[in-house]
């Protein structure tokens, strides 16, 4: 009887270990994807800020030329 319960316990532990590894792998993948997306968004923000600065300079030049 004890032998069967020991095997069941080991089986349960192995199953839980596999499930935990799966969850940790999925979590790691999600974190990596989010990190990549954050980098993409930072790049887009930087581009927009540069474009905004360029537009601001151009508007200032047009205003100065008008006077």
N, C-alpha and C positions, 0 to 999 in steps of 0.2 A: 504494500500500500504506500509506504513512504517513497519507494522508488518512483512510482507514478506521479506523485505530487511534486517530487523534485524535478522530474522531467517537464511537468506542466509549468512549474515556476520558471525554469530556464527558458522554456518556449515563450512564455509571457514576457520575460525580460528581453529576449531576442526580438520579439515582435515590437515591443515598445522602443527598443533601441533603433530598429529599422525605421519606425514611424518618426521618431525624434530626428534621425538623420535626414529623412525626407523633408520634414518641416524646416529644419535648419538650412538645408540646401535651397529650398524655395524662398525662405526669408533672405538668404544671402543674394539670390538672384534678383529679388524685388529691390533690395537695397542698392545693388549695382545699377539696375535700371533707373532708379530714382536719382542716383548720383550722376549718371550720364545725362539724364533729362535736365537736371539742375545746371550742369555745365552748358548744355545747349541753350537754356534760357539765359544764362549769364552772358553768353556770347551774343545772343539776340539783343539783350539790353544794352550791351556795350556798343553794338552797331547802331541801335536807335539813338543812343546818347550822342554818338559822333555825328549822325545825320542831323540831329537836332541842333548841335553846335554849328554845323555847316549852314543850316537854314537860318539860324539866328544871325550869323555873320553876313549872309547874303541879304537878309532883310535890312540889317543895319546899313550895309553898303547902298542898297536901293534908297533908303530914307536919306542918307547923306547926299546921294546924287540928286535927289529931288530938290535939295535946298541949295 
